[in-house]
C-alpha cells in the first residue's frame, strides 16, 4: 500500500482544514511537527510515510487568489526528487468542457511488465475510424513509467 501525504497551503503556511470552512483554517499543530512551515511539514510527512510523493492543495489559488509559486518553488528546491501532485484549480474554464465530438476509439493489444526500474508498457493500436487526427494505420506505443 502506498500512502500519499496531503498538505493544505494557505498564505504560505500549512493549515488544518475544517469541513471546508476556510475562515476557520489555522496553522497546523501536530505532534509530528512543531511548525506550519511547508518544507518542514512536507519533509516529516514524506519520511513518516516513506514516500517521495506529496499532494498539495494551494488553497489561495483554489480561492481565486494568486498561486503560491514561491512556496512551491522553495519546497521543490528543498526536496529534490519530490513527486508533487498540485491542486490549484482550473487553468482555464474551457478545460472543464468535456465534449464527445472528438472522441476516437482504438482496438489493440498491449504488454505490461513490472520491472525493478518501473513498469514497461508496449502497445499496438489500430484506429476504428479514420479522420484528420487518425489515419487508418496502426501505431506502436512504448513507455517506461512510475509505479503508483
C-alpha positions as CSV (number, residue, x, y, z in Angstrom):
1,X,0.0,0.0,0.0
2,X,1.3,3.5,-0.9
3,X,0.4,6.4,1.3
4,X,0.4,9.9,-0.2
5,X,0.6,12.6,2.4
6,X,-1.6,15.7,1.8
7,X,-0.9,19.3,2.9
8,X,-3.2,22.3,2.5
9,X,-1.3,25.6,1.9
10,X,-2.8,29.0,2.8
11,X,-0.9,32.2,2.9
12,X,2.5,30.4,2.9
13,X,1.6,28.0,5.8
14,X,0.3,24.5,6.2
15,X,-3.1,24.8,7.7
16,X,-5.6,22.4,9.2
17,X,-8.7,22.2,7.0
18,X,-12.0,22.1,8.9
19,X,-15.0,21.0,6.8
20,X,-14.4,23.5,4.0
21,X,-14.8,26.5,6.3
22,X,-11.7,28.3,5.2
23,X,-12.2,31.2,7.6
24,X,-11.6,28.7,10.4
25,X,-8.4,27.3,9.0
26,X,-5.4,27.8,11.3
27,X,-1.7,26.9,11.0
28,X,-1.4,23.2,11.7
29,X,-0.3,21.9,15.1
30,X,0.8,18.3,15.2
31,X,2.9,16.0,17.4
32,X,4.8,15.1,14.2
33,X,6.0,18.6,13.5
34,X,6.0,21.7,15.7
35,X,5.9,24.1,12.7
36,X,3.5,25.1,10.0
37,X,6.4,25.7,7.6
38,X,5.6,23.8,4.3
39,X,9.2,22.5,3.9
40,X,9.3,21.2,7.5
41,X,5.8,19.6,7.4
42,X,6.3,18.1,3.9
43,X,9.7,16.6,4.9
44,X,8.4,15.0,8.0
45,X,5.2,13.6,6.4
46,X,7.2,12.2,3.4
47,X,9.7,10.5,5.8
48,X,6.9,9.2,8.1
49,X,5.0,7.7,5.1
50,X,8.2,6.5,3.4
51,X,7.3,8.2,0.1
52,X,8.7,10.8,-2.4
53,X,5.1,11.8,-3.4
54,X,3.2,14.7,-1.9
55,X,-0.3,16.1,-2.7
56,X,-0.5,19.8,-2.1
57,X,-3.7,21.8,-2.2
58,X,-3.0,25.5,-2.9
59,X,-6.0,27.0,-1.1
60,X,-5.0,30.5,-2.2
61,X,-5.1,29.5,-5.9
62,X,-8.3,27.5,-5.3
63,X,-9.9,30.6,-3.8
64,X,-9.0,32.7,-6.9
65,X,-6.0,34.4,-5.3
66,X,-2.5,34.2,-6.8
67,X,-0.9,30.8,-6.6
68,X,1.8,30.3,-4.0
69,X,4.5,29.8,-6.6
70,X,7.4,30.9,-4.4
71,X,6.4,28.5,-1.6
72,X,6.1,25.6,-4.1
73,X,9.5,26.5,-5.6
74,X,11.1,26.5,-2.2
75,X,9.5,23.2,-1.4
76,X,10.8,21.6,-4.6
77,X,14.3,23.0,-4.1
78,X,14.4,21.7,-0.6
79,X,13.2,18.2,-1.6
80,X,14.9,17.2,-4.9
81,X,13.2,14.3,-6.5
82,X,9.8,15.1,-4.9
83,X,6.9,14.0,-7.0
84,X,4.5,16.9,-6.4
85,X,0.8,16.5,-7.1
86,X,-0.6,20.0,-7.1
87,X,-4.3,21.0,-6.8
88,X,-4.5,24.7,-7.8
89,X,-7.9,24.8,-9.5
90,X,-8.6,25.1,-13.2
91,X,-6.1,26.8,-15.5
92,X,-9.0,27.9,-17.7
93,X,-12.7,27.4,-17.7
94,X,-12.7,25.7,-21.1
95,X,-10.7,22.8,-19.7
96,X,-13.8,21.6,-17.9
97,X,-15.9,21.5,-21.0
98,X,-15.9,17.8,-21.8
99,X,-17.1,17.2,-25.4
100,X,-17.5,13.8,-27.1
101,X,-17.3,15.3,-30.6
102,X,-13.6,14.5,-30.9
103,X,-13.5,11.1,-29.2
104,X,-11.7,8.4,-31.1
105,X,-11.7,4.7,-30.5
106,X,-8.9,2.2,-31.0
107,X,-8.5,-1.5,-30.7
108,X,-5.3,-3.2,-29.9
109,X,-3.1,-5.3,-27.7
110,X,-0.6,-4.4,-25.0
111,X,2.0,-5.9,-22.8
112,X,2.8,-4.7,-19.3
113,X,6.0,-5.7,-17.5
114,X,6.6,-4.8,-13.8
115,X,10.4,-4.4,-13.7
116,X,12.6,-3.0,-10.9
117,X,13.1,0.2,-13.0
118,X,9.3,0.7,-13.2
119,X,6.5,-0.5,-15.4
120,X,7.3,-1.1,-19.0
121,X,4.4,-0.8,-21.5
122,X,4.3,-1.8,-25.1
123,X,1.0,-1.3,-27.0
124,X,-0.1,-1.6,-30.6
125,X,-3.4,0.1,-31.5
126,X,-5.4,0.4,-34.7
127,X,-8.0,3.3,-35.1
128,X,-11.6,2.1,-35.5
129,X,-12.2,5.2,-37.7
130,X,-10.1,7.4,-39.8
131,X,-10.3,11.2,-39.6
132,X,-8.0,14.2,-39.5
133,X,-6.3,13.1,-36.3
134,X,-6.0,9.4,-37.2
135,X,-5.1,7.7,-40.4
136,X,-6.0,4.0,-40.9
137,X,-2.6,2.6,-40.0
138,X,-1.7,1.2,-36.6
139,X,0.9,2.5,-34.2
140,X,3.2,1.2,-31.5
141,X,3.5,3.0,-28.2
142,X,6.4,2.3,-25.8
143,X,6.5,3.7,-22.3
144,X,8.6,3.4,-19.1
145,X,6.8,5.0,-16.2
146,X,6.4,5.3,-12.5
147,X,4.7,2.8,-10.3
148,X,1.7,4.0,-8.5
